[in-house]
Amino acid sequence: MSKYPFLSDEWFAAVEVLIQDHGDEAPAHANMVMNLTVTDTPFGAERQLHMGASDGKGRVGVGHDDAGEITITTDYDTAKQIFISGDPQAGMQAMMSGKLKIQGDMSKLMSMAQQGGAPAGGPALAEAIQGITE
């Protein structure tokens, strides 16, 4: 399986295919979309994306989504640790050190984390995304 740099155009295209394959495996309780602004990317500019789940389907896409209930801003390395490696400690450390800024309904984010939810859909989608990410 090919691997692509996190947040590259090729990565987004590959994730779109994975969502078609695994996107409908999101837990029924998963109903949150978050917007992300990722700074200090290797692409020369910040990247905006959205991820989450609604109506039992995982979602990841380019740009912010009007349905986003929270917006997270962080740097590239921290975003990769949190959303690809699935390291919740990285998120807590980044928040405490000011590397991660959250705007919006923090209770939704905490609820998702307590329920063991993946940021975008179910565990199979999260694992598939990890598998294609450099």
LINBELJO-V990041 format. One record per pair of residues at least 12 apart in sequence whose C-alpha atoms are under 6 Angstrom apart, sorted by sequence separation. I is the first residue (numbers start at 0). J is the second residue. If there is no record, write none. Layout:
i/j
I/J
I/J
//
This chain:
i/j
35/47
48/60
35/48
48/61
34/48
35/49
48/62
49/63
34/49
47/62
48/63
33/49
33/50
32/50
32/51
31/51
32/52
31/52
30/52
29/52
30/53
73/98
73/99
72/99
27/55
72/100
34/63
71/100
25/55
71/101
25/56
70/101
23/55
25/57
70/102
23/56
34/67
69/102
22/56
33/67
69/103
22/57
32/67
33/68
35/70
37/72
39/74
40/75
69/104
33/69
34/70
35/71
36/72
37/73
38/74
39/75
33/70
35/72
37/74
38/75
37/75
83/129
58/119
57/119
57/120
51/118
52/119
51/119
52/120
50/119
25/120
25/121
24/121
21/124
5/132
4/132
2/131
3/132
4/133
2/132
3/133
2/133
//
